[in-house]
Structure formats: structure tokens, C-alpha cells
Amino acid sequence: MTNPVQFIDLKAQYQHLKKKIDARIATVLEHGHYIMGPEVQELEQQLADYVGVRHAITCANGTDALTLAMMVLDIQEGDAVFCPTFTFFATAETIAFANATPMFVDSNEDTFNICPIDLEKRIKQTVDEGKLTPKAIVAVDLFGLCADYPEIERIAKKYNLKLIEDAAQGFGGSINGKKAGSFGDIATTSFFPAKPLGCYGDGGAIFTNNDEYAELIKSYRVHGKGKDKYDNVRIGMNSRLDTIQAAVLLEKLVVFPQELIDRNKAAEKYTRQLSGTYKTPLVPEGYVSSWAQYTVLAKDRDSEMEKYKAQGIPTMVYYGTCMHQQTAFKALGYKQGDFPVAEFLADKVFSLPMHGYLG
Ligand SMILES: *Cc1c(COP(=O)(O)O)cnc(C)c1O
């Protein structure tokens, strides 16, 4: 047997980039600016250029990026914030952490992303009930595919809601050339190692074209700083990206466009080979996915995963539990059957190995 297949092969990527990454890290160790060193500013400029926005502001992780977005948009108790129920916990967690109420929305069966029809239905219901103030939408670029922003932006405008793009999995994707991270009022991403663009620890970033938001985020991420970090003009947090992680990301960003091409080739191959056996993921016309995951729908997921396991191929379930089924959100009072598509997906999907080094 040759090298075993890895679900996400971070070691192969490191071997490929070792010399350059090691040199970048060594530079940081020598100049000694471990916090907010020059690599952080350099990365922020490159991220903004790549995504095509005025401001990219790095922070400690993708969850903090969402929390910082909630702070800037002044999301608070009594606010309703709409998000998909089929997502990673942090999307909904940060809404609750801001003391607002997460309002879950069902998914589209073909793209796995938030369903705009169900979104509008639930916004209307909330308006009619008149208990909570509809404030914002958090759309997620699940598994690397941008959500349906043309439609979601229309809905946000119609109901005067702020829009946050959770691009933790979406970085690198696009709709008609417009990149993930450039949709909505504020977008966030994560550099967790397994994400499409990952560092060697935790990391995150926030993207916006709004100068005022950008200034606020820079203050909130360093203890609500004014002129400097000992002049504190608001309550903030400590959420900076380490200089060493910025150094790693600068090198990874250089090869990222090629990795994206390779990931897309791997996904096309999967689709060719598997579309007779499973329901394979749909990429709508004009969309490019960054393939954070290659996720299929199977009638009997468990037996399929067993077959792969017997061949030494690792598979994973993202996600087996929707947000409305999580213990932490029990108090919201949702029940089985409230989100039929998302529940169906949670029962049937599994993900195959995906990275730019599948060979
Ligand atoms: C990973 C992820 C996050 C959180 O990112 P961290 O860097 O792990 O905090 C948020 N939203 C989604 C959809 C994610 O996949």
C-alpha cells in the first residue's frame, strides 16, 4: 500500500511548501513582533485584494469574526437573527452569544445552503408575531459553495435587515467572479487548519467595504482601543491573529489559486464517478465552490461509509445534528419536523476526502 488517503492532507501541503513556510516563520522569530507584526498588515492587504473588498481585518478565529460582526451591527437582546439550521454550531452560537435569538431556516436540498423561500416565510412570521425585532441574516457558504446571495440580498433589502456572510468554509468560492467574503454588509472567515485556506492554529478574518465598520472592528479586536490599547473607549475583546499564523497564511495564499483549481478537478472527478450511485452536490451556473467538503447524499449512509472504511478511505458526517436539534438550543422550543429538508440532509449526507493533493 502507498500512503494512506487522508481526509484533509495538511502534511502533504506542508511538505510541498516547507522551505517557504519555514523561512517565513524564521523571519518572525528573528524580528520578534509576535503580536500585530508586519506580516499581519501584509496579509490583511493581500486578503482584501484577493476577495476584492476595501478592508480585511484579521482576528483570532472564525467564531470571534462572527462575534465581532455582531458587535459592529449592534445585535442585541430582543433581536431576531436568521440563519440556516444545517450549519456548524458557531454560526448560531455567536447569535445567542450576542444575546439575540437565532431564528433557524430550512435548507435547499440541492445546494445544502439556506433556502431563500423559507427564509422569507420565517421573516414574515417574525414580523407578524411582533415579539422580536428582525435585525439580520447570517448566510453560510456551506461546504465551500456561496449561498444564493442575489436572492438573499434582495430579501435583506426588502425587510431592512443586515446581512452577514459566514464564509468560514467559502473562502475562494465565487458567484460570477464575485468572491466569497464580498457579500453582505460584513463577511467573516476562518483559517482553522481544515478550512479551504487554513493556518497552523486558529485564525480568522472579517471583510467589509464599510470604512466605519472597519474602524470599529479594529477597535473591538483590541480591547475597544481608542488612540492605543491603553485608551479604551468601548468594551471589546482580545482577538488578534498571531504574526506567525499570518506568516504561514502569506505563503499558503500564494499557492491557494492553484489548490483551488486542483480541488475543483478532484470534485469533478468525484462527480463523474459517483453521480450514478449518490446524489452529488450541485454547483449552480456561474458559481465556483472552494470545496471545503465534497458531500454526497446516500440512501443508506452508514453502509456506504463502512464500504469506504474497508478500503482505507476516511469519510465524515457534516452535519449529523441540525442547530434546532442541539441540546444548547432546546429552550428555543423547536421540534422534529420543523425543518424537513435540513433534517433529511442530516440523516443522509456524508463527506469524502477533499484537498488539493489527492494525486
Ligand atoms: C469553522 C466554522 C466557523 C468557526 O470558525 P473557527 O475558526 O473554528 O472559530 C464558523 N462558521 C462555519 C460555517 C464554520 O464552518
The ligand as an SDF file (V2000), in Angstrom:
LIG
                    3D

 15 15  0  0  0  0  0  0  0  0999 V2000
  -15.4110   26.6170   11.1470 C   0  0  0  0  0  0  0  0  0  0  0  0
  -16.6270   27.4340   11.0800 C   0  0  0  0  0  0  0  0  0  0  0  0
  -16.8170   28.5530   11.9170 C   0  0  0  0  0  0  0  0  0  0  0  0
  -15.9140   28.8950   13.0590 C   0  0  0  0  0  0  0  0  0  0  0  0
  -14.5740   29.0360   12.7690 O   0  0  0  0  0  0  0  0  0  0  0  0
  -13.4600   28.7960   13.9170 P   0  0  0  0  0  0  0  0  0  0  0  0
  -12.2240   29.4040   13.3130 O   0  0  0  0  0  0  0  0  0  0  0  0
  -13.3620   27.3330   14.1190 O   0  0  0  0  0  0  0  0  0  0  0  0
  -13.8920   29.5220   15.1330 O   0  0  0  0  0  0  0  0  0  0  0  0
  -17.9500   29.3160   11.7330 C   0  0  0  0  0  0  0  0  0  0  0  0
  -18.8630   29.0090   10.7950 N   0  0  0  0  0  0  0  0  0  0  0  0
  -18.7270   27.9380    9.9960 C   0  0  0  0  0  0  0  0  0  0  0  0
  -19.7730   27.6610    8.9610 C   0  0  0  0  0  0  0  0  0  0  0  0
  -17.6130   27.0990   10.1150 C   0  0  0  0  0  0  0  0  0  0  0  0
  -17.5030   26.0360    9.3160 O   0  0  0  0  0  0  0  0  0  0  0  0
  1  2  1  0
  2  3  1  0
  2 14  2  0
  3  4  1  0
  3 10  2  0
  4  5  1  0
  5  6  1  0
  6  7  2  0
  6  8  1  0
  6  9  1  0
 10 11  1  0
 11 12  2  0
 12 13  1  0
 12 14  1  0
 14 15  1  0
M  END
$$$$
